[in-house]
């Protein structure tokens, strides 16, 4: 795995609680190159410099068997917004006010096909460079890629309010809650995810 420039202290979370309906099996545990997808994302986070990595939601026993620190989703079945809220609450380190330089959490989906330490580090660095922002996400083809984002913990409170009000989409919650989101330009391959078997590399698709 290529080394990544260190962007300063941050924590990482891998969201594993999705239903994987279109995939037909638990995406977090699909093996690519000998490692489950969730483990591959966690390893990329550690390579990028994350001090702690937590898997959020999903099959906790199976994830722990893969050596991951796994915590339950605060609101199972409520979508990725709930996973982000859980990640910002449960990961150790940093201060809830967002004033600590270590108070950044990178939240990534377990289904990143080619998780990149360099792209993760660049996303975290982009947020650290802009203290007024609450989050930074990449944009591909004009669309923000919310499952490859760096967040300040202070975003948790407004996102929780949006979740409690019934919002489930991350983009809508950030807009409704006034969360300030910046963008970063990355290689699109670094943020590509797998929604269906056709999105997986050949051996994983056929297994």
MDTraj code that builds the backbone (N, CA, C; nanometers):
import mdtraj as md
import numpy as np

residues = "UNK UNK UNK UNK UNK UNK UNK UNK UNK UNK UNK UNK UNK UNK UNK UNK UNK UNK UNK UNK UNK UNK UNK UNK UNK UNK UNK UNK UNK UNK UNK UNK UNK UNK UNK UNK UNK UNK UNK UNK UNK UNK UNK UNK UNK UNK UNK UNK UNK UNK UNK UNK UNK UNK UNK UNK UNK UNK UNK UNK UNK UNK UNK UNK UNK UNK UNK UNK UNK UNK UNK UNK UNK UNK UNK UNK UNK UNK UNK UNK UNK UNK UNK UNK UNK UNK UNK UNK UNK UNK UNK UNK UNK UNK UNK UNK UNK UNK UNK UNK UNK UNK UNK UNK UNK UNK UNK UNK UNK UNK UNK UNK UNK UNK UNK UNK UNK UNK UNK UNK UNK UNK UNK UNK UNK UNK UNK UNK UNK UNK UNK UNK UNK UNK UNK UNK UNK UNK UNK UNK UNK UNK UNK UNK UNK UNK UNK UNK UNK UNK UNK UNK UNK UNK UNK UNK UNK UNK UNK UNK UNK UNK UNK UNK UNK UNK UNK UNK UNK UNK UNK UNK UNK UNK UNK UNK UNK UNK UNK UNK UNK UNK UNK UNK UNK UNK UNK UNK UNK UNK UNK UNK UNK UNK UNK UNK UNK UNK UNK UNK UNK UNK UNK UNK UNK UNK UNK".split()
xyz = np.array([
    [0.0851, -0.1187, 0.0000],
    [0.0000, 0.0000, 0.0000],
    [0.0889, 0.1240, 0.0000],
    [0.0673, 0.2209, -0.0889],
    [0.1556, 0.3358, -0.0972],
    [0.1489, 0.4221, 0.0278],
    [0.2641, 0.4775, 0.0643],
    [0.2684, 0.5663, 0.1800],
    [0.1985, 0.6970, 0.1463],
    [0.1364, 0.7585, 0.2468],
    [0.0656, 0.8837, 0.2262],
    [0.1306, 0.9923, 0.3107],
    [0.1328, 1.1165, 0.2615],
    [0.1828, 1.2250, 0.3448],
    [0.0953, 1.2400, 0.4686],
    [0.1574, 1.2636, 0.5827],
    [0.0820, 1.2709, 0.7069],
    [0.0102, 1.4046, 0.7184],
    [-0.1220, 1.4027, 0.7326],
    [-0.1973, 1.5287, 0.7361],
    [-0.2163, 1.5840, 0.8765],
    [-0.1524, 1.5243, 0.9780],
    [-0.1787, 1.5632, 1.1168],
    [-0.2739, 1.4647, 1.1790],
    [-0.2897, 1.4689, 1.3115],
    [-0.3698, 1.3675, 1.3803],
    [-0.5172, 1.3704, 1.3406],
    [-0.5716, 1.2517, 1.3217],
    [-0.7143, 1.2386, 1.2945],
    [-0.7552, 1.0968, 1.3284],
    [-0.8852, 1.0745, 1.3395],
    [-0.9406, 0.9419, 1.3619],
    [-1.0158, 0.8974, 1.2376],
    [-1.0456, 0.7688, 1.2317],
    [-1.1136, 0.7165, 1.1147],
    [-1.2304, 0.6281, 1.1514],
    [-1.3301, 0.6243, 1.0645],
    [-1.4462, 0.5370, 1.0820],
    [-1.4821, 0.4748, 0.9488],
    [-1.5161, 0.3471, 0.9524],
    [-1.5604, 0.2743, 0.8337],
    [-1.7067, 0.2368, 0.8548],
    [-1.7946, 0.2888, 0.7702],
    [-1.9375, 0.2611, 0.7844],
    [-1.9698, 0.1245, 0.7242],
    [-2.0238, 0.0356, 0.8072],
    [-2.0483, -0.1041, 0.7668],
    [-2.1939, -0.1454, 0.7842],
    [-2.2827, -0.0515, 0.8136],
    [-2.4179, -0.0875, 0.8521],
    [-2.5201, -0.0926, 0.7412],
    [-2.4792, -0.0754, 0.6165],
    [-2.5768, -0.0771, 0.5080],
    [-2.6387, -0.2136, 0.4860],
    [-2.7541, -0.2163, 0.4232],
    [-2.8254, -0.3421, 0.4000],
    [-2.7671, -0.4246, 0.2862],
    [-2.6873, -0.3614, 0.1979],
    [-2.6234, -0.4313, 0.0846],
    [-2.7256, -0.5036, -0.0033],
    [-2.8432, -0.4457, -0.0216],
    [-2.9494, -0.5141, -0.0972],
    [-2.9089, -0.5385, -0.2424],
    [-2.8508, -0.4369, -0.3065],
    [-2.8145, -0.4534, -0.4473],
    [-2.6951, -0.5467, -0.4647],
    [-2.6102, -0.5555, -0.3632],
    [-2.4961, -0.6450, -0.3702],
    [-2.5386, -0.7889, -0.3446],
    [-2.6392, -0.8095, -0.2573],
    [-2.6868, -0.9441, -0.2274],
    [-2.6113, -1.0143, -0.1169],
    [-2.5121, -0.9500, -0.0605],
    [-2.4355, -1.0035, 0.0532],
    [-2.3684, -0.8865, 0.1236],
    [-2.3189, -0.9113, 0.2421],
    [-2.2611, -0.8057, 0.3243],
    [-2.1346, -0.7507, 0.2585],
    [-2.1417, -0.6265, 0.2112],
    [-2.0277, -0.5679, 0.1396],
    [-1.9040, -0.5591, 0.2275],
    [-1.9235, -0.5306, 0.3543],
    [-1.8095, -0.5110, 0.4433],
    [-1.7199, -0.6337, 0.4504],
    [-1.7774, -0.7523, 0.4258],
    [-1.7039, -0.8775, 0.4438],
    [-1.6628, -0.9427, 0.3126],
    [-1.6939, -0.8806, 0.1987],
    [-1.6490, -0.9335, 0.0702],
    [-1.4975, -0.9222, 0.0618],
    [-1.4338, -1.0306, 0.0225],
    [-1.2879, -1.0348, 0.0191],
    [-1.2338, -0.9916, -0.1167],
    [-1.1401, -0.8965, -0.1122],
    [-1.0665, -0.8524, -0.2308],
    [-0.9180, -0.8629, -0.1976],
    [-0.8451, -0.9347, -0.2791],
    [-0.7006, -0.9521, -0.2569],
    [-0.6717, -1.0039, -0.1157],
    [-0.7571, -1.0947, -0.0689],
    [-0.7302, -1.1603, 0.0572],
    [-0.7762, -1.0877, 0.1813],
    [-0.8397, -0.9702, 0.1662],
    [-0.8866, -0.8957, 0.2829],
    [-1.0306, -0.8504, 0.2623],
    [-1.1129, -0.8544, 0.3684],
    [-1.2486, -0.8009, 0.3574],
    [-1.2444, -0.6521, 0.3226],
    [-1.3473, -0.6062, 0.2544],
    [-1.3498, -0.4668, 0.2106],
    [-1.3364, -0.3697, 0.3276],
    [-1.4040, -0.3977, 0.4376],
    [-1.3957, -0.3078, 0.5529],
    [-1.2536, -0.3020, 0.6073],
    [-1.1843, -0.4159, 0.6077],
    [-1.0457, -0.4205, 0.6546],
    [-0.9551, -0.3400, 0.5628],
    [-0.9802, -0.3454, 0.4320],
    [-0.9002, -0.2703, 0.3355],
    [-0.9140, -0.1207, 0.3579],
    [-1.0350, -0.0747, 0.3861],
    [-1.0545, 0.0681, 0.4126],
    [-0.9870, 0.1064, 0.5439],
    [-1.0018, 0.0227, 0.6459],
    [-0.9371, 0.0507, 0.7740],
    [-0.7854, 0.0565, 0.7587],
    [-0.7283, -0.0350, 0.6817],
    [-0.5832, -0.0351, 0.6610],
    [-0.5378, 0.0908, 0.5870],
    [-0.6179, 0.1366, 0.4903],
    [-0.5841, 0.2602, 0.4196],
    [-0.5866, 0.3792, 0.5149],
    [-0.6834, 0.3812, 0.6053],
    [-0.6902, 0.4885, 0.7050],
    [-0.5667, 0.4887, 0.7945],
    [-0.5276, 0.3715, 0.8396],
    [-0.4095, 0.3623, 0.9255],
    [-0.2840, 0.4050, 0.8490],
    [-0.2747, 0.3652, 0.7227],
    [-0.1604, 0.4039, 0.6409],
    [-0.1569, 0.5542, 0.6184],
    [-0.2746, 0.6170, 0.6130],
    [-0.2824, 0.7622, 0.5947],
    [-0.2484, 0.8389, 0.7215],
    [-0.2438, 0.7694, 0.8372],
    [-0.2069, 0.8352, 0.9618],
    [-0.3130, 0.8394, 1.0680],
    [-0.4250, 0.7710, 1.0474],
    [-0.5303, 0.7706, 1.1496],
    [-0.4771, 0.7086, 1.2787],
    [-0.5072, 0.7736, 1.3913],
    [-0.4605, 0.7239, 1.5208],
    [-0.5518, 0.6148, 1.5750],
    [-0.6782, 0.6175, 1.5377],
    [-0.7765, 0.5174, 1.5786],
    [-0.8724, 0.4949, 1.4628],
    [-0.9097, 0.3705, 1.4398],
    [-1.0078, 0.3395, 1.3355],
    [-1.1155, 0.2509, 1.3956],
    [-1.2401, 0.2869, 1.3708],
    [-1.3545, 0.2129, 1.4222],
    [-1.4444, 0.1731, 1.3064],
    [-1.4942, 0.0510, 1.3098],
    [-1.5984, 0.0074, 1.2176],
    [-1.7332, 0.0335, 1.2834],
    [-1.8231, 0.0995, 1.2125],
    [-1.9526, 0.1396, 1.2678],
    [-2.0634, 0.0555, 1.2061],
    [-2.1382, -0.0175, 1.2907],
    [-2.2531, -0.0939, 1.2445],
    [-2.2131, -0.2238, 1.1771],
    [-2.3125, -0.2932, 1.1240],
    [-2.2879, -0.4181, 1.0542],
    [-2.2757, -0.5367, 1.1486],
    [-2.2122, -0.6411, 1.0997],
    [-2.1933, -0.7649, 1.1751],
    [-2.0745, -0.7464, 1.2687],
    [-2.1009, -0.7020, 1.3901],
    [-1.9929, -0.6638, 1.4813],
    [-1.9009, -0.7814, 1.5121],
    [-1.9573, -0.8998, 1.5335],
    [-1.8737, -1.0157, 1.5655],
    [-1.7798, -1.0488, 1.4503],
    [-1.8313, -1.0465, 1.3283],
    [-1.7479, -1.0780, 1.2121],
    [-1.6402, -0.9718, 1.1914],
    [-1.6756, -0.8468, 1.2124],
    [-1.5780, -0.7391, 1.1959],
    [-1.4684, -0.7486, 1.3026],
    [-1.5095, -0.7807, 1.4249],
    [-1.4099, -0.7961, 1.5314],
    [-1.3187, -0.9153, 1.5038],
    [-1.3730, -1.0191, 1.4442],
    [-1.2911, -1.1351, 1.4093],
    [-1.1844, -1.0995, 1.3065],
    [-1.2078, -0.9913, 1.2328],
    [-1.1094, -0.9430, 1.1358],
    [-1.0124, -0.8435, 1.1986],
    [-1.0195, -0.8301, 1.3299],
    [-0.9262, -0.7425, 1.3993],
    [-0.9682, -0.5971, 1.4061],
    [-1.0938, -0.5692, 1.3734],
    [-1.1425, -0.4312, 1.3749],
    [-1.2084, -0.3982, 1.5083],
    [-1.1910, -0.2761, 1.5522],
    [-1.2652, -0.2230, 1.6663],
    [-1.4020, -0.1824, 1.6132],
    [-1.5072, -0.2544, 1.6522],
    [-1.6401, -0.2333, 1.5943],
    [-1.7383, -0.1859, 1.7009],
    [-1.8193, -0.0874, 1.6640],
    [-1.9199, -0.0325, 1.7547],
    [-2.0554, -0.0354, 1.6848],
    [-2.1638, -0.0524, 1.7600],
    [-2.2961, -0.0549, 1.6968],
    [-2.3375, 0.0826, 1.6469],
    [-2.4152, 0.0811, 1.5410],
    [-2.4748, 0.2039, 1.4880],
    [-2.5802, 0.2527, 1.5861],
    [-2.5795, 0.3825, 1.6157],
    [-2.6777, 0.4371, 1.7093],
    [-2.8210, 0.4218, 1.6594],
    [-2.8392, 0.4231, 1.5284],
    [-2.9736, 0.4128, 1.4712],
    [-2.9699, 0.3158, 1.3543],
    [-2.9667, 0.1847, 1.3805],
    [-2.9582, 0.0862, 1.2727],
    [-3.0723, 0.1018, 1.1727],
    [-3.0381, 0.0937, 1.0459],
    [-3.1388, 0.1036, 0.9417],
    [-3.1748, 0.2448, 0.9013],
    [-3.1125, 0.3449, 0.9658],
    [-3.1465, 0.4843, 0.9367],
    [-3.0570, 0.5453, 0.8302],
    [-2.9701, 0.4651, 0.7690],
    [-2.8900, 0.5143, 0.6583],
    [-2.7554, 0.5714, 0.6995],
    [-2.6780, 0.6168, 0.5994],
    [-2.5414, 0.6631, 0.6263],
    [-2.5343, 0.7860, 0.7166],
    [-2.6373, 0.8704, 0.7170],
    [-2.6348, 0.9866, 0.8066],
    [-2.6220, 0.9410, 0.9509],
    [-2.6956, 0.8387, 0.9895],
    [-2.6864, 0.7878, 1.1258],
    [-2.5475, 0.7324, 1.1533],
    [-2.4858, 0.6711, 1.0521],
    [-2.3513, 0.6205, 1.0688],
    [-2.2508, 0.7312, 1.0923],
    [-2.2654, 0.8406, 1.0192],
    [-2.1766, 0.9553, 1.0393],
    [-2.1940, 1.0113, 1.1802],
    [-2.3181, 1.0261, 1.2235],
    [-2.3439, 1.0774, 1.3584],
    [-2.2814, 0.9864, 1.4639],
    [-2.2955, 0.8550, 1.4448],
    [-2.2356, 0.7602, 1.5386],
    [-2.0839, 0.7742, 1.5398],
    [-2.0237, 0.7839, 1.4234],
    [-1.8782, 0.7947, 1.4142],
    [-1.8270, 0.9184, 1.4861],
    [-1.8957, 1.0282, 1.4727],
    [-1.8504, 1.1522, 1.5353],
    [-1.8670, 1.1480, 1.6859],
    [-1.9566, 1.0611, 1.7342],
    [-1.9790, 1.0515, 1.8787],
    [-1.8891, 0.9493, 1.9445],
    [-1.8626, 0.8376, 1.8781],
    [-1.8040, 0.7219, 1.9436],
    [-1.6525, 0.7115, 1.9349],
    [-1.5925, 0.7755, 1.8362],
    [-1.4486, 0.7582, 1.8218],
    [-1.3740, 0.8318, 1.9310],
    [-1.2713, 0.7696, 1.9882],
    [-1.1931, 0.8365, 2.0928],
    [-1.1019, 0.9434, 2.0359],
    [-1.0600, 1.0342, 2.1225],
    [-0.9671, 1.1392, 2.0832],
    [-1.0383, 1.2659, 2.0407],
    [-0.9730, 1.3794, 2.0581],
    [-1.0319, 1.5061, 2.0176],
    [-1.1286, 1.5606, 2.1198],
    [-1.1807, 1.6786, 2.0924],
    [-1.2747, 1.7430, 2.1831],
    [-1.4047, 1.7678, 2.1108],
    [-1.5193, 1.7580, 2.1801],
    [-1.6480, 1.7733, 2.1119],
    [-1.6724, 1.9139, 2.0586],
    [-1.5907, 2.0112, 2.0983],
    [-1.6098, 2.1480, 2.0491],
    [-1.5509, 2.1675, 1.9110],
    [-1.4603, 2.0763, 1.8705],
    [-1.3958, 2.0922, 1.7406],
    [-1.2755, 2.1836, 1.7450],
    [-1.2311, 2.2262, 1.8627],
    [-1.1182, 2.3184, 1.8719],
    [-0.9833, 2.2469, 1.8715],
    [-0.9825, 2.1196, 1.9042],
    [-0.8593, 2.0435, 1.9103],
    [-0.8139, 2.0097, 1.7682],
    [-0.6843, 2.0261, 1.7354],
    [-0.6394, 1.9945, 1.6001],
    [-0.6550, 1.8483, 1.5647],
    [-0.6678, 1.7619, 1.6674],
    [-0.6887, 1.6193, 1.6415],
    [-0.8354, 1.5856, 1.6253],
    [-0.9215, 1.6847, 1.6312],
    [-1.0650, 1.6611, 1.6345],
    [-1.1251, 1.6507, 1.4942],
    [-1.0639, 1.5696, 1.4119],
    [-1.1123, 1.5437, 1.2769],
    [-1.1325, 1.3934, 1.2629],
    [-1.2446, 1.3557, 1.2057],
    [-1.2759, 1.2150, 1.1817],
    [-1.2987, 1.1966, 1.0322],
    [-1.2241, 1.1062, 0.9718],
    [-1.2504, 1.0692, 0.8341],
    [-1.3516, 0.9552, 0.8363],
    [-1.4613, 0.9727, 0.7644],
    [-1.5663, 0.8712, 0.7584],
    [-1.5757, 0.8193, 0.6151],
    [-1.5509, 0.6901, 0.5994],
    [-1.5550, 0.6298, 0.4673],
    [-1.6476, 0.5106, 0.4624],
    [-1.7039, 0.4849, 0.3468],
    [-1.7862, 0.3664, 0.3289],
    [-1.6998, 0.2419, 0.3239],
    [-1.7552, 0.1293, 0.3688],
    [-1.6805, 0.0034, 0.3662],
    [-1.6611, -0.0480, 0.2248],
    [-1.7349, 0.0085, 0.1282],
    [-1.7350, -0.0467, -0.0071],
    [-1.6457, 0.0291, -0.1044],
    [-1.5504, 0.1074, -0.0539],
    [-1.4544, 0.1704, -0.1438],
    [-1.3728, 0.0613, -0.2129],
    [-1.3720, 0.0625, -0.3431],
    [-1.3083, -0.0453, -0.4178],
    [-1.1557, -0.0360, -0.4112],
    [-1.1042, 0.0860, -0.4184],
    [-0.9598, 0.1073, -0.4137],
    [-0.9287, 0.2166, -0.3116],
    [-0.9458, 0.1883, -0.1830],
    [-0.9216, 0.2917, -0.0819],
    [-0.7776, 0.3410, -0.0886],
    [-0.7603, 0.4724, -0.0910],
    [-0.6290, 0.5318, -0.1146],
    [-0.5826, 0.6110, 0.0073],
    [-0.4716, 0.5713, 0.0702],
    [-0.4180, 0.6516, 0.1802],
    [-0.3875, 0.7957, 0.1375],
    [-0.3381, 0.8121, 0.0160],
    [-0.3061, 0.9461, -0.0320],
    [-0.4316, 1.0314, -0.0427],
    [-0.5401, 0.9749, -0.0962],
    [-0.6650, 1.0499, -0.1089],
    [-0.7253, 1.0808, 0.0266],
    [-0.7170, 0.9862, 0.1190],
    [-0.7677, 1.0101, 0.2542],
    [-0.6896, 1.1238, 0.3189],
    [-0.5566, 1.1170, 0.3107],
    [-0.4737, 1.2215, 0.3704],
    [-0.5025, 1.3578, 0.3091],
    [-0.5246, 1.3616, 0.1774],
    [-0.5539, 1.4885, 0.1111],
    [-0.6871, 1.5462, 0.1575],
    [-0.7844, 1.4602, 0.1804],
    [-0.9154, 1.5065, 0.2272],
    [-0.9047, 1.5649, 0.3674],
    [-0.8329, 1.4952, 0.4548],
    [-0.8136, 1.5441, 0.5917],
    [-0.7352, 1.6751, 0.5907],
    [-0.6295, 1.6824, 0.5103],
    [-0.5477, 1.8026, 0.5038],
    [-0.6287, 1.9220, 0.4540],
    [-0.7191, 1.8979, 0.3594],
    [-0.8013, 2.0068, 0.3068],
    [-0.8919, 2.0642, 0.4152],
    [-0.9444, 1.9775, 0.5017],
    [-1.0276, 2.0274, 0.6114],
    [-0.9428, 2.1001, 0.7148],
    [-0.8272, 2.0444, 0.7478],
    [-0.7417, 2.1091, 0.8480],
    [-0.6985, 2.2483, 0.8016],
    [-0.6839, 2.2668, 0.6713],
    [-0.6401, 2.3956, 0.6177],
    [-0.7490, 2.5017, 0.6231],
    [-0.8729, 2.4622, 0.6507],
    [-0.9858, 2.5559, 0.6516],
    [-1.0603, 2.5447, 0.7846],
    [-1.0140, 2.6129, 0.8902],
    [-1.0769, 2.5999, 1.0229],
    [-1.2250, 2.6362, 1.0257],
    [-1.2700, 2.7164, 0.9322],
    [-1.4107, 2.7553, 0.9322],
    [-1.5045, 2.6514, 0.8765],
    [-1.4492, 2.5476, 0.8134],
    [-1.5331, 2.4431, 0.7563],
    [-1.5596, 2.3330, 0.8583],
    [-1.6757, 2.2690, 0.8435],
    [-1.7124, 2.1567, 0.9293],
    [-1.6828, 2.0227, 0.8633],
    [-1.6685, 2.0218, 0.7324],
    [-1.6440, 1.8977, 0.6599],
    [-1.5846, 1.9286, 0.5238],
    [-1.5151, 1.8308, 0.4672],
    [-1.4649, 1.8382, 0.3299],
    [-1.4908, 1.7042, 0.2636],
    [-1.5456, 1.7096, 0.1420],
    [-1.5702, 1.5875, 0.0647],
    [-1.5225, 1.6099, -0.0786],
    [-1.4836, 1.5034, -0.1484],
    [-1.4469, 1.5178, -0.2890],
    [-1.5704, 1.5321, -0.3770],
    [-1.5482, 1.5867, -0.4962],
    [-1.6543, 1.5997, -0.5959],
    [-1.6113, 1.5243, -0.7212],
    [-1.6981, 1.4372, -0.7709],
    [-1.6730, 1.3625, -0.8931],
    [-1.7935, 1.3810, -0.9851],
    [-1.7673, 1.4276, -1.1061],
    [-1.8747, 1.4514, -1.2040],
    [-1.9840, 1.5408, -1.1462],
    [-1.9413, 1.6407, -1.0692],
    [-2.0349, 1.7383, -1.0154],
    [-2.1109, 1.6925, -0.8924],
    [-2.0808, 1.5733, -0.8420],
    [-2.1531, 1.5205, -0.7255],
    [-2.0586, 1.5027, -0.6073],
    [-2.1029, 1.5473, -0.4921],
    [-2.0236, 1.5297, -0.3720],
    [-2.0265, 1.3832, -0.3281],
    [-1.9106, 1.3342, -0.2919],
    [-1.8961, 1.1937, -0.2523],
    [-1.8925, 1.1863, -0.1000],
    [-2.0098, 1.1734, -0.0394],
    [-2.0231, 1.1852, 0.1057],
    [-1.9597, 1.0697, 0.1813],
    [-1.9384, 0.9577, 0.1178],
    [-1.8795, 0.8433, 0.1875],
    [-1.7273, 0.8399, 0.1756],
    [-1.6689, 0.9589, 0.1553],
    [-1.5225, 0.9744, 0.1556],
    [-1.4941, 1.1141, 0.2121],
    [-1.5423, 1.1388, 0.3344],
    [-1.5370, 1.2741, 0.3876],
    [-1.4618, 1.2877, 0.5186],
    [-1.4059, 1.4058, 0.5389],
    [-1.3445, 1.4413, 0.6673],
    [-1.4386, 1.5369, 0.7396],
    [-1.4603, 1.5123, 0.8691],
    [-1.5576, 1.5869, 0.9471],
    [-1.4953, 1.6369, 1.0770],
    [-1.5361, 1.7540, 1.1207],
    [-1.5049, 1.7980, 1.2566],
    [-1.6159, 1.7467, 1.3481],
    [-1.5775, 1.7097, 1.4685],
    [-1.6758, 1.6526, 1.5610],
    [-1.7882, 1.7505, 1.5941],
    [-1.7616, 1.8785, 1.5827],
    [-1.8660, 1.9758, 1.6144],
    [-1.9858, 1.9649, 1.5204],
    [-1.9672, 1.8960, 1.4052],
    [-2.0792, 1.8774, 1.3125],
    [-2.1818, 1.7798, 1.3671],
    [-2.1452, 1.7036, 1.4692],
    [-2.2361, 1.6004, 1.5192],
    [-2.3674, 1.6595, 1.5696],
    [-2.3615, 1.7668, 1.6472],
    [-2.4841, 1.8215, 1.7062],
    [-2.5855, 1.8650, 1.6003],
    [-2.5461, 1.9462, 1.5007],
    [-2.6465, 1.9829, 1.3997],
    [-2.6924, 1.8651, 1.3150],
    [-2.6024, 1.7702, 1.2878],
    [-2.6442, 1.6532, 1.2111],
    [-2.7416, 1.5671, 1.2912],
    [-2.7192, 1.5571, 1.4213],
    [-2.8110, 1.4813, 1.5065],
    [-2.9492, 1.5455, 1.5065],
    [-2.9528, 1.6773, 1.5107],
    [-3.0817, 1.7471, 1.5072],
    [-3.1558, 1.7177, 1.3774],
    [-3.0823, 1.7171, 1.2666],
    [-3.1451, 1.6864, 1.1381],
    [-3.1945, 1.5420, 1.1349],
    [-3.1140, 1.4497, 1.1906],
    [-3.1550, 1.3096, 1.1966],
    [-3.2799, 1.2928, 1.2811],
    [-3.2823, 1.3576, 1.3964],
    [-3.3985, 1.3484, 1.4852],
    [-3.5241, 1.4091, 1.4216],
    [-3.5038, 1.5036, 1.3299],
    [-3.6167, 1.5663, 1.2613],
    [-3.6682, 1.4817, 1.1453],
    [-3.6022, 1.3675, 1.1212],
    [-3.6492, 1.2761, 1.0177],
    [-3.5661, 1.2735, 0.8917],
    [-3.4606, 1.3552, 0.8848],
    [-3.3764, 1.3545, 0.7658],
    [-3.2911, 1.2274, 0.7627],
    [-3.2688, 1.1724, 0.6431],
    [-3.1876, 1.0532, 0.6299],
    [-3.0725, 1.0707, 0.5319],
    [-3.0812, 1.1659, 0.4436],
    [-2.9769, 1.1885, 0.3436],
    [-2.8712, 1.2838, 0.3980],
    [-2.7443, 1.2485, 0.3798],
    [-2.6370, 1.3315, 0.4338],
    [-2.6375, 1.4696, 0.3690],
    [-2.6548, 1.4763, 0.2372],
    [-2.6495, 1.6065, 0.1706],
    [-2.7616, 1.6981, 0.2178],
    [-2.8798, 1.6425, 0.2370],
    [-2.9921, 1.7239, 0.2824],
    [-2.9742, 1.7671, 0.4275],
    [-2.9171, 1.6790, 0.5090],
    [-2.8959, 1.7116, 0.6495],
    [-2.7949, 1.8241, 0.6661],
    [-2.6862, 1.8194, 0.5887],
    [-2.5868, 1.9261, 0.6002],
    [-2.6465, 2.0605, 0.5578],
    [-2.7281, 2.0584, 0.4535],
    [-2.7904, 2.1828, 0.4081],
    [-2.8893, 2.2350, 0.5114],
    [-2.9725, 2.1458, 0.5650],
    [-3.0735, 2.1883, 0.6614],
    [-3.0111, 2.2368, 0.7909],
    [-2.8977, 2.1754, 0.8297],
    [-2.8361, 2.2076, 0.9579],
    [-2.7336, 2.3191, 0.9489],
    [-2.7065, 2.3676, 0.8291],
    [-2.6088, 2.4741, 0.8141],
    [-2.4656, 2.4289, 0.8337],
    [-2.4394, 2.3002, 0.8102],
    [-2.3021, 2.2482, 0.8203],
    [-2.2226, 2.2988, 0.7007],
    [-2.1065, 2.3575, 0.7283],
    [-2.0253, 2.4203, 0.6238],
    [-1.9333, 2.3154, 0.5615],
    [-1.9547, 2.2888, 0.4319],
    [-1.8858, 2.1796, 0.3631],
    [-1.8013, 2.2350, 0.2494],
    [-1.6729, 2.1996, 0.2497],
    [-1.5841, 2.2325, 0.1401],
    [-1.5593, 2.1109, 0.0533],
    [-1.4863, 2.1303, -0.0553],
    [-1.4596, 2.0203, -0.1480],
    [-1.3104, 2.0084, -0.1758],
    [-1.2734, 1.8915, -0.2251],
    [-1.1352, 1.8639, -0.2630],
    [-1.1385, 1.7845, -0.3924],
    [-1.0392, 1.8060, -0.4772],
    [-1.0305, 1.7348, -0.6043],
    [-0.9403, 1.6141, -0.5865],
    [-0.9929, 1.4955, -0.6198],
    [-0.9185, 1.3707, -0.6074],
    [-0.9324, 1.2894, -0.7355],
    [-0.8452, 1.1903, -0.7495],
    [-0.8608, 1.0938, -0.8573],
    [-0.9921, 1.0189, -0.8347],
    [-1.0828, 1.0178, -0.9314],
    [-1.2124, 0.9504, -0.9120],
    [-1.2004, 0.8046, -0.8697],
    [-1.0931, 0.7377, -0.9098],
    [-1.0796, 0.5965, -0.8738],
    [-1.0668, 0.5777, -0.7232],
    [-1.0198, 0.6801, -0.6528],
    [-1.0006, 0.6684, -0.5087],
    [-1.1319, 0.6680, -0.4320],
    [-1.2384, 0.7170, -0.4938],
    [-1.3662, 0.7254, -0.4241],
    [-1.4722, 0.6338, -0.4856],
    [-1.4325, 0.5527, -0.5834],
    [-1.5276, 0.4603, -0.6461],
    [-1.5735, 0.3563, -0.5450],
    [-1.7046, 0.3307, -0.5428],
    [-1.7580, 0.2317, -0.4495],
    [-1.8279, 0.1195, -0.5259],
    [-1.8621, 0.0158, -0.4522],
    [-1.9230, -0.1027, -0.5123],
    [-2.0655, -0.1171, -0.4610],
    [-2.1614, -0.0907, -0.5471],
    [-2.3024, -0.1060, -0.5094],
    [-2.3592, -0.2408, -0.5531],
    [-2.3061, -0.2960, -0.6622],
    [-2.3550, -0.4220, -0.7165],
    [-2.2360, -0.5140, -0.7450],
    [-2.2597, -0.6429, -0.7663],
    [-2.1488, -0.7334, -0.7989],
    [-2.0680, -0.6877, -0.9197],
    [-2.1319, -0.6202, -1.0146],
    [-2.0610, -0.5753, -1.1341],
    [-1.9545, -0.4714, -1.1024],
    [-1.9639, -0.4051, -0.9876],
    [-1.8667, -0.3028, -0.9491],
    [-1.7411, -0.3617, -0.8859],
    [-1.7427, -0.4918, -0.8569],
    [-1.6304, -0.5558, -0.7900],
    [-1.5261, -0.6060, -0.8906],
    [-1.3992, -0.6152, -0.8463],
    [-1.2993, -0.6801, -0.9333],
    [-1.3403, -0.8237, -0.9622],
    [-1.2919, -0.8798, -1.0708],
    [-1.3337, -1.0118, -1.1160],
    [-1.3376, -1.1202, -1.0110],
    [-1.2269, -1.1485, -0.9400],
    [-1.2292, -1.2573, -0.8419],
    [-1.3320, -1.2375, -0.7317],
    [-1.3486, -1.1132, -0.6834],
    [-1.4469, -1.0872, -0.5786],
    [-1.5878, -1.0987, -0.6335],
    [-1.6073, -1.0607, -0.7593],
    [-1.7389, -1.0656, -0.8221],
    [-1.7850, -1.2096, -0.8371],
    [-1.6890, -1.2987, -0.8614],
    [-1.7232, -1.4370, -0.8926],
    [-1.7259, -1.5261, -0.7684],
    [-1.6765, -1.4766, -0.6561],
    [-1.6690, -1.5615, -0.5358],
    [-1.8031, -1.5711, -0.4658],
])
top = md.Topology()
chain = top.add_chain()
for i, resn in enumerate(residues, 1):
    res = top.add_residue(resn, chain, resSeq=i)
    for name in ("N", "CA", "C"):
        top.add_atom(name, md.element.get_by_symbol(name[0]), res)
traj = md.Trajectory(xyz[None], top)
